[in-house]
Amino acid sequence: KAPEFCEAYNQRAIVLFRMKQYEESIADCQKTLELNPWHFGAQVGMAQCYMKLKKHRSALKAFRNTLKIHPRMEGVQDAIRTLEKVLGDEGGRRDDKK
């Protein structure tokens, strides 16, 4: 009924995450961010989905994007450091082209 209401997509993304439907949750996070590029909750939610899917490079990129929006968001810096260790030399790269 309100296709431009980004928070509806974000809330559905949360429900989908809890239902372990990570790909669908990512799609709703992306729609949320399309409607509101400053929605840090959707950005970090997407990162968490990528973590569950073991898509570490995508998770790292999403966590880094979260910091651009909300530089002091608790736990994000730790998640980035962990992913950088997991990815080794690739983790330090900032281009995320792969």
C-alpha positions, 0 to 999 in steps of 0.5 A, a space after each residue: 500500500 505504501 511502496 515508497 515507505 522504506 521502513 516497511 521493507 526494513 522491517 520485512 528484512 528483519 523478519 526474513 532474517 529471523 526466518 533464515 531467508 537471507 537472500 530475500 532479506 538482502 533484497 529488502 535491505 537493498 530496497 530500503 537503501 535505494 529509498 533511503 541511502 542513510 538507513 544504517 540499520 538496513 546496511 548492517 542488516 545486509 552485512 549480517 545476512 552476508 555473514 550468515 551466507 559466508 559471503 565475507 567480502 560482501 559482508 566486509 563491504 556492507 560493514 564498511 558502508 555502515 561506518 560511512 553512514 554511522 561511524 560510531 556504530 557499536 560492534 561494526 569496527 570489530 566485525 570489520 577487523 574479524 573479516 579482514 583477518 578471515 580474508 587475509 590480504 584480500 581483507 585490506 583491499 578497499 575496492 571490493 571488486 570481486 
